[in-house]
Amino acid sequence: MRKFFLLIGLLIIFAQADSLPWQGAVVFDTLVRVDNAPGLSGHPAYHPQTIVDHNLIFCSVWEDDRDNDDNYEIYFALSSDTAKTWTTPNINLSQSPLVNDKFPWLCIDSNNIFVVWQSWRNGTWKVYCTRSTDAGTTWSTPDTVPEIIVINNHQSQISPGPQPKIAADSKSNSDTTFLYLLWADNATDLLQIKLARSIDFGESFIDLGIVDNNPDHINRNPYFVVDDSGWVHCAWALGTSGSNKHPYPWIGYNRSQDRGNTFLADDIIINDDMSEVYRGNPSLTYNPFNSNILICWEDARRGGGITHPDIWFSQMHRDTLSPGLNQRVNWWEPDTLITYDNFKPVIRIDPHGTMVAAWHGDPQGDETYNIRVAAYNDSTNRFSNSQSFISTFTGISSASFGKIFYQPSVFVRSIDNITNFFLVWQDFFEDSLGSNIYSVRGWVAIDLDVDNDSLDVENGMINLKTQPAGPAYSPYAKAEFVLVNTDVSYNPDTLDGPSLEHMDSIYVLNKTLYGPEATVLDSVFILGLPNALSVGQSAVCTLAVVMPEDFPEGTYSGIITIQGRAVEAGIYAQESFMVTVQGPISRNSLDSLSIVPIPFKPNRNPTHNSIHFQGLPQGANVRVYDLSGSLVWSDIEDGDGHCAWDADVASGIYIYLVTASDGAVKKGKLSVIR
């Protein structure tokens, strides 16, 4: 099934088709404040980064200036109750009130939480780290990364320092946890991307050297991920100039198959457009379902220069050296030419294998940013239209290339067989001078599914193949499908659901197909649609499509959307499936000939305008005789499989004779009642 979000929250009702791949009605709980700075305004809390482990423990870090002295400290909070409550009071990790600490990042293995950040000391950036071995209750004394020398004194709008990232690999080797640190370093006078590794839980690190092969240019915005086999995949903004202020990098990628000891001899350029425009802040992840590396980044190729960056995406298989065709992520409406600002993307694979991107965007162009979310649609092989996850307000300025923004954290998890959604982000709606850190949880309340593998549905589509023309009151093409208000035992699409509510208002929301020459086919009908469905109840429905005789021949396709409402809860869910049909086209034989209406009652039924011969083979000859044997009408099929007789004759019985070009014959009786 082609899935969309229909977000209906306790805070906001949101409904827009053609986007996210979950279609159940999602109810959001009230917002939860993560930071506990006193008061409501004027204490900046920026750049949150959040992770969740397999036990649904949420850990979040951010930079916080709650004492308003322009020196940020790194704070931590944890939630062990699915983001309902967070550590109070927040834990100050950096413990350096007179020093500016920025850009925190964290990772977690089975027993440890690791946090790194950059700290401005004596005119240069240092990378500090700390570790908790008791689920965030106590932390080691923060200190520079042991045995690693970081050199980076950059504080420009484009190069804001080392921007350290940390990742733990405890899967590829059952005996060892490999801890990796990635950062931007200018020990060579020009910024390059460096990697270090620890095998003793951060007690010591080995400097593995430079990742990139771009020594004469500026490299910044490092990001990396370690896959299930222990391969290290790195992406960054690869400079095309030696100037620190040069804003026109490419997106570089490199990987190591031996735990960071060696990398490819040549960097791989991900962007397929080489124009001099702003690019930066790549994010990448690994898809364990197909071993693809997924990368998204900011790219101003449409805006030109440094203006209006979009979010672009590419993917490539882990074993190849060729990235795929670049695709734009931030669709706002079909084939839009509108340019607007988009910053700090993140790309993720949810546990079901669905690829989702999130970022800060301003599609209205009014300098009011919110978190946008889009999912990759396998049917169209592109990202579908983006949406606001919920009502968010993440900033009003794009200055310094979106410096204020940080990647949002979006998660999809199944809890007690119910699909849950989580968002952690920085928001200005309550504190317009500073900003706060918030989390919110949503869950599927009602879920309507069409069974993807039953009756005439196959892989989320009903294919009616070739069909002849015919009248609207007598659909020739029909197919059956099962519609279900899901429960735990019958949930055809496990991306969402099961449903928790009775649906007592079910109706067709969209049933339009599109064909050649921009032709709209709206003679589509859903028969047997139930008015209501209890949880776990299903119904067999019939899709019927009529091909008008005057339509151009070709392929017609579109999305059928059915909506259900739980009236008591006041929420809606949608389910959609694809339909395709070719026509109007003649048949191969007389085996499926249909003649309607019989009896023909033109004076009693206003829809009876003609007697229709449907399903004719090409060139078939249709003749009608009265009982005396006199020919009263004849016609020859002209390619659409259909002939119509107005039957402007007296009441009575008539004989029809249909002769195909191969000599096959069918005959029978017609009745006219006036």
N, C-alpha and C positions, 0 to 999 in steps of 0.2 A: 504494500500500500504506500502511496505517497502521503507523507505525514506532515502536518503543520502544527504549530502551537496555537492554541486558543487560550490565552492567559486571562483568567478571571480571578481577581484577587480580592482579599479583604481590604486592600489599599486602592486598587485600580482595576478597572475592567478593560481588557485589551483584546481586540479581535482583528486579525488580518490574515488572509490566506496567503499561500505561496511563500512560505518561508521555512520555519523550523520543522524538523522531522517528527516531532511528537504532536499528536493531535487531540489527546485527551484534554479536558478542561482542568487547568492547573490553578489551584487556590493557593495564594500566598498568605503566609502568616504576617503578623506585624513586624516591622523592622526592629532589629536588635542592634543596639550600640555596642561596638567592639571596644573602642577606646573609652576610657572613663575619666578623661580630663575634666576638671571642675568647670561648671557653667556650661553655657550653650554656645558661646561665640568668642571668636578672636584667638583661638589656640590651634594653629595649623597642625593637621595630621595628614601627612602625604604618603604616597608611594607604598600602599599596602601590598604585601605578597602573602598568599595563603596556599596551603596544601592540605590534603586530606588523605589519611592512610586507609588501609583495608578494614580497619576497625571503626571507621567513621569518626576518627579523632581529627578535629580541625585545628591547625596551628596557623597563626597569623603574626606577621611582623610589619612594622611601619616606622617611618621617621616622624617624630613628634616634638613640637616646640610649645608645650603647654605652659612653660614659664615665660614665653614671649620675649626671649632675648636674642632671637635670630640664630641661635645655635640649636640644631636638632639633635635629639637623642633617639636611640633605637628601642622601641617598646615591643613587648610580646604578650599575646593572649592566646588561650587555648579553650576549646569547647569540646566536651566529651558527651554532650547531649544533643547532637545534631544541630548545632548552631543556635540553640535556644538561649543559652547563657555562655558568657565568656569569663575568663579569669579576671577576678576583681580583688584587689587592685591590679591593674596591668603591671607587668614586670619590666623594669628598666634594665635592659641588657647592657647598654654601653657604659652607663655609670660615669659619664663625662660631661657634666652640665656646661662647661666652658669651652667645649670643642664641638665642631660641626660634624655630625655623623649622618651619612646619607646612604641611599640606595641599598636597603637590606635585602637579603635573599636567604632562603632556608631550604633545607631538605631533611628527610627523615628515613631512618632504617628501622628495623624491628625494635631496637632498644635505645636509640639515640635521636636527638634533635640537634641539628647543626645550623648555626646562623652566621653569616658573614655580612660585612658592610664596609664602606669606605669612610675613613676618618681624617679630617684635615688637621695636620699637625706640622708645625714648623715650616710652613710654606709648601707642603707637599701632601699628597694623599697616601695614607697607609691603609692596608686591608686588615681589619680586625675580625676575630672569630670568637665564638663561645659555643659550649656544648652542654646539653642536659642529658643525664642518664636516667632521670626519674620522671619522664613525661612532662617536662616543663616546670616542675616544682622548684628545683634549684638549678643553678647554672655555674659553670666554671668562670673564673675571673677573666673578663675579656682581655685579649692580648693580640698582638700581631700574629699572623699565620706563622707557626714555627718553621724556621729554616728556609723561609721564603723572603726574598727581598723584592718588594714592589716599588717601582719608580714610576710615578705619574703625578705631574703638577699641573695638569690641564684643567681649566675651569671655564672654558668657552661655552657659548650657547650650543655648539655642535659637539664638543668633546668634554663632557662633564666629569671626567675622571675615569678610574679603572672599571667602574660598574661591575663588581665581582659577582660571579654566579657559582653556586656550589651544587653538586649532585652526588648521590650515593648509589652504588651498585652492589646490592647484596643478593642478586639473583643468579648472576652468571657463574658464580663459584660459591658452593655451599660452605666453604671453609673460611672465606675472606670477604670482608666488606671493603670495596674500593671507593675511596672518597676523592672526588675531583674538585679542583678549583680553577676557574677560568677568569681571566681579567685582561684589560688593555694596559699595556706597559710601554713606556718610552725610554727604556734603558739604551736603546739604539739611536736615540735622538728623535726618531719618528715612531709614532704609536704602532705597536704590533700586538697580536693576540697571543697570550701565553697560557700554559696549562701546567698544573701541579697535581700530584697524586699522593694520597696517604693510604696505608694499609694497617694503621694502628689507631683508627678512630680519631684522627686529627692530632695525635700527640706529636707527630712529625710528618713533614711533607718532603717530597722529592720534586725539584723543579725540572719538568720535562721539556722545557724550552718553548720555542716559538711555533705556533700552529700554522700561521699564514705563510704564504710564499710571495709576499708583497712588500719587500723590505724598504723600498724607496718612496712609499706612500703612507698616508695616514689610515689606520685601521681602528675602528671603534665599535661600540654597541655589541659586545660579545654575548652569545647565547649558545647553550649546548644541551644535549640530552644523551643519556647512555641507554642503549637498547638492551633487550633481554639476553643478548649474546655477549655483552660487554663491549661492543663497539662504541666509540666516542664520536659523536656527530656535532660539529661546530658550525655556526653561522655568524656573520658579522657584516658591518658596513665596510666594504673593501674600497679604500681610497683610490682615486685616479689622479691624485696630485699630492705633492709633498707638503702642501700648505694645510695647517690646522684649521683654517677658516674655509677651506674649499668644501662646499656643501653638496658635491655631485658624485658621491661614491656609487659603486655597484654593490650587489649583495653577493658576498663570497661564502663558499662552503668548503669544508674539508673534513676528513674522517680518519680515524685510526682503528685498525683491526687488532692491535696488540696493546690495548689499554693505555694508549697515549704515548707509547715509546716512539712510534713513527707515524707520519701522516703522508698523504698523497703528495707526490712531487710537485703537482700543479694544483692550484686552487680551482674550484669549479665555480663559474659565474652563473648565478641562478636567474638573474633578470635577462630577458630576451630583447629588451629595448635598451640601446646603448646611448640614448640622448643624454645631454648634460642637464639633468634634473636632480632634485633632491631625492635621496633614498636613505632609509635607515631603519633602526630598531627591528631587526628580524626576530621572529620567534619560530621555533621548530619543535616537532614532536615525532615520535616513531609510531607507526601503525603496526601492531603485532599481528593483525589479521591478514596483511598482505606484504609485510616487510618493506613498506614504503616510508620514505622520509618526507615529511610535510613541512613546508616553509611558507610563512607569510611575512610581509614587511610593508612599510610605508613607501609610497612611490608616486612622484608628482608628474609622471609622463603625460597625463591628460591636462593637468593644470599648467605645466611648463615652468621651468626655473625652480623656484622654491615654493610655489603657491599650490594650495589645495591638494595635498597628497591623498591618494586613494590607498586602499589596502589591496595588495596583490598577492597571488598565491602560485606556488609550483610544487610539484611532487616528483619524486623519482624513486625507483627501486633501490634498495640498499646496495645491491651488487653492481649497479651501473654507474656510468660517469656522465650521463646525459640527463639534465633536468627536463621536465615536461614543459609544455606550452604554458606561458604565464596566463593567469586568469584574474580578472578583477573580482574582489570579494564583496565590496560595499555597494551592491545593487540596492537602489531604493525604490525604483519603479522600472518596468521593463524597458531595456535599451535606453536608459536615461542619458542625456547629454549634459546634465547638471554636474558642475564641479563644486566640491565643498571639502572641508577639512576632515581628516581622519587620522588618528594617532594611536600609537602603542597597541598593536594587535597581539593577540595570543591565539594559538591554534591548538586544538585538543581533540583527542579521540575518546569518546565515552566508552563505557564497558560493553556497549552493544556494537561498537565499530562505527558509530556515526561521527563524522568529522564536523566540528563546530569551531567557528572563529568568533572572537569578541574583541571589541576595541571601543575607543571614544570617538564619537562622530557628531557632526553638526549638519545633517542633511537639509534642515530648514534654512541654513545660512544666516542664522540670527545670533551667532556667537553664544548659543546655549547648547552645551555638549551633554550627551547622555551616552550610556553604554548601549552599543548596538551588537546584535547577535545574528549570525547567519549560519546555515548548515549547507553542506555540499549535497546536491541532489543527484543521485546516480542516474535518474531517468534523463535528465537534461545535460549531465556532465558539466555542471557549473553551480556556483553558489546561487541560491535563490534569494529573494528579496530580504533585506535585513529588517530587523525589528528592534524596538526597545525591549529589553528583557522585562523590566518593570519601569515604573516612573522614576527615572534617575536624573540627577543634575550634577554633572561632574566638573563643571567649570565654565568660564565665560571668555577665556582668552586662549589664542593659539600662539602666543608669543614664544620666542625661543624654541621653535619647532616642537611645540607641545610639551615643553619641559615639565610642566606641572603634572602631566598625566603619567600613569603607570599602568601596566597591563592589568585588566580586571581578572578576577578569579571566578570561573564558572564551572560547576560540577553537576554531573548527573549520576545518581546512585539509586539502587533499588533497596528499599527498607521494608521488611515484612511483605514482600511481593508487590509493593506499591512504588511507582517511580517518583523519586524526589529530585528537586532542583535546588541548587544553592548558588548564591551570589554573594561575594564579599568585595566591597569597593569603597572608594573615597567619594563623599558626596557633600555638596555645598547647600542643600536645601534648608538645613537647620542652622548651620553656621556659615553664613555668606562671607565672612571675613577670613575664616580659617579653613574649615572643612572637618568632617568627622569620618570615622571608619564605621561602616555598617555591614551587617549580614542579613540575609533573608532566606527563608526556606519556603519552597512551594511543593505541592504534591498533586498528583492526579486524583481528582474527585469523581469525575465521570469519564468514561472511555467507551466510545462507539467504534467498533471494528467491522470491516468486511473481511471475511475469511479469505486469506490470500491463496489458499491452496484447496479450493473446493469448487464443485460444480463447474461453471464456465470461467472462473477467474484463475489466471495463471500468472505468477510473478507480478501481482498487483495490476493486472491489465485484463480487460475483456476485449478480445479481438474478434470482431464480427465478420472479418474477411471481406469477400465481395458480396454486394447486395444490389438488387434491382430497385428501380423507382416504384413508387406506390402512393396511395392516399394516406393522409394523416390519421384517418379513423381506423385504418387497418394496418398496423405495423407488421412488416414482413420479417424484419431481423429481430430476433429475441435471444436473450441469454439470461441465465439464472445466477444469483449470488446469495450468500448468507450474510445477514446483518445481525450483529450481536451486541448487547450491552454486557460487556465483559465481566467475568469474575475470575477467581484464581484458577478454576478448573478449565475454563474456556476463554482464553485470552489469545486470539490468533496473532496479534502483534505485541510482542513482549517489550517493545520500546517504551510502551506506556501502560497505564492501567495497573491493576484491574479497577473497574468502576465501583464506586461506593454508594451510588444513588440510583433510585428509580427514575427513568426518563418517561415523561408523560406528554411530550410534544416533540414529534419527529417529523421532519419535512425535508424536501429537496431544496438545497440552497443554490446549486448551480448545475446546469445540465446542457451546456453549450459546447458544440464541436466546431472546429475551424478547418476549412479546406482550401483548395486552390483559389486564386484570385480574391483572397481575403473573404471568401464566402462563409457566412455564419449559418450553421445548421442547428436550429433550436427545436426541431421536431423529435425530441428525445423524451421518453416517458419512463417512469419507475412505477411498476404495477405491484400491488400487494404490499406496499410500504405500511408497516404497522403504525398506529397512532401512539403507542406506548410500548416500552420494554422494561421489564423488571431486571434487576441485576442477575446476570447469567442466562437471561432469556434470549432466544434467537428467532429469526424469521427468514423464510426463503422469499426473496423478491425477484421480480423479472425486469430486466432492462429491455426496452423496446425502442428501436430507431427506425424512422421513416426517411427514405431518400426521395425528395421531391423530384419530379420528372424533368423540371427545367434547370436543375443544378448542373454545374460543370463537373465532368468526370474527374475523379481524383481521390486522394486519401483525406479523410476527415478524422480529426482526433481532438481530444480534449479531456478535461477532468470533470468527473461527476462528484459533487460534494453533497453529502447528507448531513444535516445538523440535528442534534437532539438536545433537548432542554430538560434539566431537572428543575421543575417549577418551584418546589419548596426552597431549594438552595439558590435559585436564581442564576444558575450557571449553564453554560453551553459546551458541547463537545462536537467536533466535526470528524467525519471520515471521508476520504476521497479515494477514488480509483480512476485509472486511465481507461479510456475507450478509444478504439480505432476501428474504422470501417472504410472500405473502398467502394465507390459507386458514383452515380448509378451505372451499373454494368449488367449486361445480359448474362443469362445462365448458360451452362454447357448443354443442358438437356431439358426435357419437359418434366423430369421427375419431381421438381419442386414447384410446379405450376399452382398458383392460387388465384381464385376468382371471387371478388367481393364487390358489393354486398349481395348476398342471395338470401331471401328475395330482395329485389330492388324496389324501394318504396319512396320515390322522389317527393310525393305530396304529403307524406307522413313523417319523414325524417329529413331535416334540412341538410344533413351531411351527405345524403345520397345524391351526388351530382352526376355520377357516372357509374357504370359497371367496369371494374378495373381487372385487367388480366396481368398478373404479376408473375415474375420469375420465368419470363420467356427467353428462349435461346435466340441468338442473333439471327435476324432475318425471318423469324417465324411468321407464318401467315395465319391470321385470326379471321374466321368467318362466322356469322350468325344467321341462322335460317328460322323462318316461322314454321309452324307445323305442316303447312302445305308444301314445304320444300323451297320456298322462294327466299333468295338471299336478301337480307334486310340491312346488312352492314359488313364491312371487311376492312382490315388494316394490316400493315406489315411492321413488325418490331424494327426500330431504327437505332438500336444500340444501348438503350437504357433498361432493357428487360421488361418493358411495360407498354401496354396499349389500353386506351380508355374509350368506352362506347357510351355515348350520352343516353342511349336507350330511349329515344324520343318516339316511342311506339305505344300501341295500346296494351292494356293489361293482358297477360297471357303467358303461355309457356313457349320458350324458344330453345333452339338447339345450337350449341356452339361446336365448332370444329377447328382445332389448332393443329397446324402442320409445320413441323420443324424442317429446316433445310436438309437434314439428313433423311427425311421421309418419315420420321416418327410422328405419330398422330395421337391426339387426345380429343375426346368429345364428351359432351354431357348436356344437361338441361339447365336453362336459366328461367327464372320467374320474375315477371314485372307486375307490380300491384300499384295501381294509381288511386 
